[in-house]
Amino acid sequence: GDYTTKNPAELWDQVPTNGKLQILGFLAFLEFFGELGSRVGAPPHYMRGGMPGAYPSFKKYLNGLFPHPVPLDLYDPFGIFSNASPEKKARGRLIEINNGRLAMIGLFGFLSESKVPGSVPALGSIVLPYDGDYMAPLEPLHFLS
């Protein structure tokens, strides 16, 4: 495809459907694994009484299930924060949750400005217009429409 555009949404439109499915499939696996929680001996999901921001360990719960070793976790892959105090970990989780919320707000600002020029005045000179449909990332898949 033509990858010369500077518009991220147009770049996403040019990713082949199989590539999009691969990305979304990996995200679906992460969601599924995170939801398993206490059903596989991991800490429960936060909607079932677990701690918000906590995610089960790949090394602890996936080794032996896959035909290859899982050497790293998503959070703290090198064990840097394993000896941190509970207070420091709780503060870090809160910071990370708030950063995620701010990132979502920022993303929607960029999406809004690209579809309705002038809707976010601070981004008017940064964001390129996009005439595609953000809500149809998998349009070629007829069974989803």
C-alpha positions as CSV (number, residue, x, y, z in Angstrom):
1,G,0.0,0.0,0.0
2,D,0.8,3.7,-0.1
3,Y,2.3,4.4,3.3
4,T,3.4,8.0,2.5
5,T,0.5,9.7,4.4
6,K,1.1,11.3,7.8
7,N,-2.5,10.5,8.9
8,P,-2.6,7.6,11.4
9,A,-6.2,6.7,10.5
10,E,-5.4,6.5,6.8
11,L,-2.4,4.2,7.7
12,W,-4.7,2.0,9.7
13,D,-7.1,1.8,6.7
14,Q,-4.2,0.6,4.6
15,V,-3.3,-2.3,6.9
16,P,-4.4,-5.6,5.3
17,T,-7.5,-7.2,6.9
18,N,-5.4,-10.1,8.2
19,G,-3.0,-7.7,9.9
20,K,-6.0,-6.0,11.7
21,L,-7.3,-9.4,12.7
22,Q,-3.9,-10.4,14.1
23,I,-3.7,-7.2,16.2
24,L,-7.3,-7.5,17.4
25,G,-6.9,-11.2,18.1
26,F,-3.9,-10.5,20.4
27,L,-5.8,-7.8,22.2
28,A,-8.7,-10.3,22.6
29,F,-6.3,-12.8,24.1
30,L,-5.0,-10.3,26.6
31,E,-8.6,-9.4,27.7
32,F,-9.5,-13.1,27.9
33,F,-6.4,-13.9,30.0
34,G,-7.0,-11.0,32.3
35,E,-10.6,-12.0,32.9
36,L,-9.7,-15.6,33.9
37,G,-8.2,-14.5,37.2
38,S,-9.2,-16.8,40.1
39,R,-10.5,-19.5,37.8
40,V,-6.9,-20.4,37.0
41,G,-5.3,-19.7,40.4
42,A,-4.4,-16.1,39.6
43,P,-5.7,-13.1,41.5
44,P,-9.3,-12.3,40.7
45,H,-10.3,-9.7,38.1
46,Y,-11.0,-6.3,39.5
47,M,-14.7,-6.7,38.6
48,R,-14.8,-9.8,40.9
49,G,-13.2,-8.2,43.9
50,G,-9.6,-8.0,42.7
51,M,-7.3,-5.0,42.6
52,P,-7.7,-2.5,39.8
53,G,-4.6,-2.3,37.6
54,A,-3.4,-5.8,38.6
55,Y,-2.8,-8.2,35.7
56,P,-2.0,-12.0,36.1
57,S,1.6,-13.0,35.6
58,F,2.4,-14.7,32.2
59,K,5.5,-16.4,33.7
60,K,3.5,-17.9,36.6
61,Y,0.3,-18.9,34.9
62,L,1.3,-19.6,31.2
63,N,4.5,-21.5,31.5
64,G,3.7,-25.1,30.8
65,L,0.6,-24.2,28.7
66,F,2.5,-22.9,25.7
67,P,5.0,-25.0,23.7
68,H,7.7,-22.3,24.5
69,P,8.7,-20.5,27.7
70,V,7.1,-17.2,28.5
71,P,10.1,-15.3,29.9
72,L,8.6,-11.8,30.7
73,D,5.5,-10.3,32.1
74,L,3.6,-7.3,30.8
75,Y,4.1,-5.4,34.1
76,D,7.6,-5.2,35.5
77,P,9.2,-7.6,33.1
78,F,12.6,-7.3,34.7
79,G,11.5,-7.3,38.4
80,I,12.5,-3.7,39.1
81,F,9.5,-3.0,41.3
82,S,9.1,-6.4,42.9
83,N,10.6,-5.2,46.2
84,A,8.6,-1.9,46.3
85,S,6.4,-1.2,49.3
86,P,2.7,-1.7,49.0
87,E,2.1,2.0,49.3
88,K,4.5,2.7,46.4
89,K,2.8,0.1,44.3
90,A,-0.6,1.5,45.1
91,R,0.5,5.0,44.2
92,G,2.0,3.7,40.9
93,R,-1.2,1.9,40.0
94,L,-3.3,5.0,40.6
95,I,-0.9,7.1,38.5
96,E,-1.0,4.5,35.7
97,I,-4.8,4.3,35.8
98,N,-5.0,8.1,35.6
99,N,-2.5,8.2,32.7
100,G,-4.7,5.7,30.8
101,R,-7.8,7.9,31.4
102,L,-5.9,11.0,30.2
103,A,-4.6,9.1,27.1
104,M,-8.2,8.1,26.2
105,I,-9.4,11.7,26.5
106,G,-6.4,12.9,24.4
107,L,-7.2,10.3,21.7
108,F,-10.8,11.4,21.5
109,G,-9.6,15.0,21.1
110,F,-7.5,14.0,18.1
111,L,-10.3,11.9,16.6
112,S,-12.8,14.8,17.1
113,E,-10.5,17.3,15.5
114,S,-9.8,15.1,12.5
115,K,-13.5,14.6,11.8
116,V,-14.8,18.1,12.7
117,P,-12.1,20.7,12.0
118,G,-12.1,23.4,14.7
119,S,-13.7,21.2,17.4
120,V,-10.5,21.2,19.4
121,P,-8.9,24.6,18.7
122,A,-5.5,23.7,20.2
123,L,-5.1,20.8,17.8
124,G,-6.2,22.6,14.6
125,S,-2.7,23.1,13.2
126,I,-1.5,19.6,14.2
127,V,-4.2,17.1,13.2
128,L,-4.8,16.2,9.5
129,P,-8.5,15.8,8.4
130,Y,-9.7,12.3,7.9
131,D,-12.7,11.5,5.6
132,G,-12.9,7.8,6.5
133,D,-15.1,6.1,9.1
134,Y,-13.4,5.5,12.5
135,M,-16.2,3.1,13.5
136,A,-15.6,0.7,10.6
137,P,-12.0,-0.6,11.2
138,L,-12.9,-4.0,9.8
139,E,-15.2,-3.0,7.0
140,P,-13.9,-5.7,4.5
141,L,-15.3,-8.4,6.9
142,H,-18.9,-8.7,5.6
143,F,-20.0,-10.8,8.6
144,L,-19.5,-7.9,11.0
145,S,-21.6,-5.4,9.1
